[in-house]
């Protein structure tokens, strides 16, 4: 197993039927799902292999939004005229923000490159 501190990134290619368990308290991870993937399921739950009984669950499912292609910093994602019917999440480290476009309309634009 790779070292958890100061190690190089590790790529793991999962195939159909594979189960990958990660202790995210010890190992930061990033998931990449290739375009054209018909179905991918991610389940985040605490697991106790030593018989410990977990406390009350403090997790919930949320609706997510993701980019289907790389987006350059400053690119307009959508305008007030063609905004999808959704509630945008709020974050102190968001990758997009609302601003006024050159024509005065409100736009959602990338604050940084999104990959």
Secondary structure by P-SEA (a helix, b strand, c coil): ccccccccbbbbbbcccbbbbbccccccbbbbbcccccbbbbbbbbbbccccccccccbbbbbbbbbccccccccccccccccccbbbbbbccccbbbbbccccbbbbbbccccc
